[in-house]
């Protein structure tokens, strides 16, 4: 069996000031890859494509790669860039000749200039190319805004079941297992969607209550007769699009009514607990008081809104200023995005003391730049190898970087936007977070995969930036349905 695969992947914030350019796809993260380059990069990695490779080997399928195009979360992709990427992928699929199935690696929250539903558009183009009889199985992020067009065009959709998302390889293999059942066992998938009037809050870490109970119920439904698979999409709430919101999608074997009943059942269960999924986020200052009262160290402060993994600039200064004002010892910030500050550190050299401003340069919404008189501990080119559960086996690149310390506050200043998935990059810059007492991360939850096991406490905090509640209040104009809790909170 000949299976073709393609990746067009972007989580899009319609509120960020960070643009998406050709460089975002070609020269950031893992680069723009073609053909064999895709397999060379992702074989034996904890990624969807790593799972596709493993699954196809298990089932003796020939996997034919086309392109891998993935930009770090940012603003909507310009239409001309998107059209060129999609055209190249379709051309490669066309050149593949006769194919038996399609495996897609998509996100589920892609917005293109002029196209609210990026994945729906991609799936429509692929369906037009391969026709109605070639099965399309696609993997999606847990933070998808799922449209009815996506469900109508894919035979089966499989979303991540973990957050932090560390099951990409496992879900990728599941996609191939389902493809095997379709092609060789006569499985006839029927897919149903239940869209909820809900924007999920930060209570979505799957290892902990209450989210753990939602995944347990999903798994109970998945083992019922005739159910193929099911997924919960908690949504990506920073996209002002008609389909923004949480959803459930279930696939059954040739019984759409049954699939719909199970999707509605789980959807109703989730809706009845809508308050449980929300989380109040204090400022870093208030969280610091709570942390010192509790006395469980090391304590991690997660700046959810300046998470570059959600499209934020990564240079908000509220947390850094709080750490400095509190005169913390054994404290660190991972990471501050500020290429200008890195250049000044490079000019000064390792061991030099200099006065400079850090952060707050992308837009005034991110806060005022923080003046520091700091020592340059280390400099680097930003290259490292992930060794935590997420992105295991892949090389990372933070760009030219510097490790600064002012009194007891250490700051890793970087040139490329990325959140800390594990401690590998910090250690490459002569900073081991496990030796710190106070740790600030620009991340919503993915950091937990590499940090939570050894932390004493974690506080999710909010500081002024482009994605804070105050910054986006009243700016949703395109929602198709009312969405809780925006009417009460935003």
N, C-alpha and C positions, 0 to 999 in steps of 0.2 A: 504494500500500500504506500502511495506517495502522498505525503502530508506537507503542505506549504505553511510557513509561519511568517508573521510580520508584527512589528511593534511600532505603534505611534502613541506616545505616552506623554501626557502633560496634565498636571493638576493646576487649575487656573484660578487665580484670584482676580476678581473684577474690581477690587478695591486697592490693590497694591500700586505703588509707584515704580516698581521694578519692571522694565520692559522685557519682552521676549523678542529676541533677534535670531538671525541665522547662527550667530556665535553661540547662542544658548543651546542649540542642537549640535553644532559641529565641534565646539571646543570646550564644553563643560561636561562634568560628570563622566560618562563613559564614551562620549564621542558619537559621531554618526557612522554606523557600521553597515557594511554590505556583504551579502553572501557568506562565504566561509568565515569572514571576520567575526560574524555574530556567534557562530559555534565556538570559535577559538576563544572568544572573550568570556562566554557564559557557561561553557561546560563545567560541571563540578562546582557550581556556585549556588548559593541559596537565593535563586531568582526563578521567576516563571520560566524563563528560557532554559535554565538549568534543569528544571523539572520536565520541560518538553523533551530535552535531549535524553534524559534518563528514561522517561516513559516510552519514547519511540524505540529506544534500544531494547527495552523489555518486551515490546510487542512486535519487534521486527518490522517497524515502519521506517521508510526512508524520509528523513526530515529535510525539507528544502527551505533554507533561510532566504529571505528577501532583504529587508532592511531592519535596522534598529535605530529609531529616532526618538530620543527622550530628552526633554529640556527640564531643568530644575524648575519647581513651581514659581510662577511669576504671572504677569498680565497676559491677556488673550494673545494668541499667536496671530500675527498678521496673515491675512488671507493668502497673499501670494506665496508666503513660505509654506503654509499648510498645503496649498494646492500642489506645489512642487514636490513636497514629501510624499503626498498621497499618490501623485502621478507616478513617481519612481517606484513605489511599492506595487502599484497595480501593474506597471510594466514588467516588473520582475516576476510577479505571479503569472502574468500572461506568457512570459517566456519559459516558464517552468513546464509548459505542455500539459498533458493530461494529469489531473490531480484527483485524489480521492477524498481529501478533507482539508480544512483550514483551521489552524490554531492561531488565535490572536492574543497578543499581550497588550491590553489596554488599561487605562486608569479608571475612567468612569466620570471624571469631572473636568473634561477638556472643553474649553471655550475658544472659539476662533472668531476673529473679527467678522461679524455678519452671520455667524453660525453658533447658536446657543448650545447645541447638542453635538459636540465634536465626534464622539464615539458613534452616535447614531448615523452621522454622515459617513464615517469610515465604513461602518458595517453595511450601509446601503450601497456604497460603491463596490465593496467586495462581493456582496450578494448579486449585484448586477453583472459582475464579471463571471462568477462561477456558476450562476444559475440556481434554481430552487432545490436541486437534488443533492448538491454537495454540502455535507454538514459543516457548519461553522461552530466551533467551540471556543469560548473566549474567557480569559481570566481577568478579574477586576480587583481593584483596590477596595478595602472596606469603606473608604470614604468616597463612595460613588454617589452621584445624583442620577438615578436610573430612570430613563425615559421609556415610554411604551414602544417607541420606535426601536430601541435597542433590543427589547424582549421579542418583538415581532421578527427581527431580522436574524438573530442568533438562534441556533438550535438549542444550545445550552450555554448558560453563563455561570461561572463559578467565582465567588468572591473570597477574599481572605477571611479567615475565621479568628485571627489573632490581632491584637493591638497592644503593644507594639507588633507590627506585622513581620513575623519571623517564619511564616509558613508558605512563602512564595514557591519554593521548590516543591513542597508537598502538594500544593494546589495545582501546580503545573503538571505534576504526574497524574493527579486526579483528572485533569482535562484530557490527557491522553488515554487514560483508562476508559473514560466515557466514550471517546472517539472509537476505541477498540470495540466497545459494546455496540455502537451504532453500525460500524462497518462490517463486523464479523458475527454479531449475535442478533441482529435485527431489531435492536432497540429503536423505539420511535419516540423521541423526546417531545413533550408538550410543556411549554414554559408559561408561567403565570406571574403577575406582578401585583403587589399591594403597596401603593404609595401612601405614606403617612403624612399628616399635616404637622410635621415635627422636624425641627432642627436639633439634632442630638447635641447635648453638652459634653463636658469633659469626663463624665462618668462612663467611660467606654473602654477602660483597661480590662481586657478579657480574663486576666488572671485573678481579678478581684471581684467581689460583689459590688454592685448589683449586676454588672455586665456578665459575669460568669454564669448567672442563672439564665440569661437570655441565650447564650451559646449552648448551654445544656439542653434547653428546650428545642433549639434548632436541631441538635444532634438526635434528640428523641424523635422528632418528626422525620429526619432523614432515614431512619431505619424502619419506618412504616412501609407496608406493602405498596409496591409500584412507585415509590419515591426514588428518584435518581440522586438528587442533591438539592440543597437549598442554601440560601445566603441571606445575611442581614447587611444592609448598606446603611451605615450611620449618617451618611451624607457629607458633603463638603460645604460648610455654611458660608463660605466667603465668595460664593459665585451667585451673582444676581441674574439667575436664569429661570425660565418657567418651571423646570423640573427639580429645582433645588429642594432637597428634603430627604428624610430617611425613607427606606423602603425594605420590603421583603420580596425575594423572588425564589420560586420553587419550580423544579422540573420533575415531571412524572413520566412514566412510560405510557404514552398514548391515552392520557386521560386529563384533558385540560381542566375540566370541572373539578376534579380531585385536586389538581395542582392549585387552582384558585382558592379552594376551600381551605387548604393548608396554609397558603400565603395569608389569607384573611385571618385565620385563626391566630397565627403568630403575630401578625400586624396588630390585631386587637389587643393581644396580651401586652405588647410593647407600648401601645398607646395608653392603656390603662395605668401604666407605670411611668408616664411621661415626665413627672416631676423627679423621679429617681435618676434620670439620665443627666440632669443638670448639676452644675457644680459652681459654687460661689468662689471667685478667685480674688484673694486679698492683694494688696500691694506688697512689694518685697519688704518694705519697712514693717508692715503689720505682721507679715509671716515670720520675719526675723524675731520679733518679740515672742510669738507663739513658739518658735523653735527653741529659743534659749530658755523659755519656761519649761518646756518638755525635757530638754537636755539629752536628746537622742542624736548622737553624731556618728559619722558625718551627715549633715543635713543638706539636701539638694533643693534648690529653688528653680522651678521650671517656668521660664518666661514664655507662656503659651502663645501670646499674640505676636511676639517678635520671632516666632519660629520660621526660619527660612524655608523649612519643609512645607510650609503653608503659603509661601510666596512673599513673606515679609522681607524687608531690606536687611535685617540682622544687625542694625547699628543703633537701636534704641538705647538710651543711656540711663533710664530710671534705676535699673538694678545696679549698674556700676557705680552710680553716684551714691546710692544707698550703702553699698559695701564700703566705699571710701569714707563717707560721713560717719559711719559707725565704727571706723578705725578697726576693722576686723583683722584678725591674724589667721594665718593658714586658710586663706580664702582664694577662690579663683573664679573666673568667668570664662565660659566656653560657648561660643566664640564671639568676638566683636569684629564685624566686617568693616574694614577701614583701610583700603589700599594706600591712601595718602599717609596714614600713620606708619604703615609698614615701611614705606619708602624712607621716611625720616629715620626709622630705626636702622635700616640698612646703611644709610649714610653715616650714622653714628657708630655702628659696630657693636659687637658683643662686648659687654662689660662697661659700656658707656652709660653715663647718666644724662638724660635730656628732659627738657620740658616740652610737652606737646599736648594737643587736644585729641581725644579719642572718641569716636562715635558721633552720632547726631548730624551727619553730613549729607545724608540722602534726601531728607526733607525735614522741615521744622517740626512736623508731627511726631518725629521720632525722639524729640527732646533736644536739649542743648548739648553741644559737645562738652566733654568733661576734661578739664585741665589736669594733667598728671605730670609729676616730676618723678620719673621712673628710671630704673636700670634695665638695660637690655640683657636678658639672661641667655636667650638663644635666638638664632635666625634659621630659617629653613625655606626650601622651595615648595613645601606643601605636599610632597608626594609621600604616601604611606600605604600600608596594606591593612584593610579591615580584618580584625580577628574576633569580633563579637558575633552573636547569632545573626544579626541583620547584615546583609551585604558580605557575608563571609566569603573569602576567596577573591574579592574584587579589590582593585587598587583605587585609592582615593586621591584627590588633588585639591588642596585648599588654596593653591596659589602661593606666591611669596608671603611668608608669615613671620611673626615675631612673638616672642614670649617676654612680656614686660612685668616688672614687679615694683609696686610702690608700697613701702612699708610691708604690710602683711597681705596685700591684695595682688594676686597674680592675674594677668590678662593675656589670653591668646588672641592676638590680632591677626586677621586673615584677609586675603584678597578675594577669595571665592566664597559664595554663600553655600553653606551646608550645615546641617545640625549634627551634634555629636551622637553617633550611633553606639560608639564604644570608646574606650580610652586610648586606642592605638595612636591616633594623631597627637594627642596631648603628651603621651610618653615619648614620641619622637621629638618633641620640643622641650624635653627635660622637665616635664611637669607630670607627676603622677597624681591624679585626682584622689586616689585612695589615701594619700597622705594629707589631704586637706580636711579642714573642719567644716567649712562653708563652701558649697559648690553651686554656682549659677550656670544654668544651661539655657541656650536659646532653642527650646524644643518643647513640643506639647507632651509627647509620651514615648517616642521612639528611643530616647535615651535610656529608658528603663531596661531595655534588653541587655545593655552593657553596664548599667550602674545600680539597678535596684537591689540586686542580690547582696551587695555589701554596704548599702546606705542605711543610716539609722532612721531617717525620716525624709519624706518628700512633700514639698508644698508647691502646688501649681499656682502661679502668681500672674498678675496682669499689670503692665506698665503702659503709659501712653505710647501709642504707635498707630500705624496705618490700619491695623486690624482690631484695635480696641473697640469696645462697645460704643464709646462716644464718637469715634471716628467714622463708623459706618451707620450710625443711627439715622433713620429716615432715608437711606440711600437705596433701599430695595424697591425697584420699580417694575420688575418683570416677573414676579412670582405668579404662578398659575393658581395657587391655592394659598389660603391663610396658613401661616406656619407658626406653631408654638415653639419657643416662648417669645418670639420677637415682639409681639404686640405688648407683652408685659415688661420685657427687659430692654430691648433695643427700640 
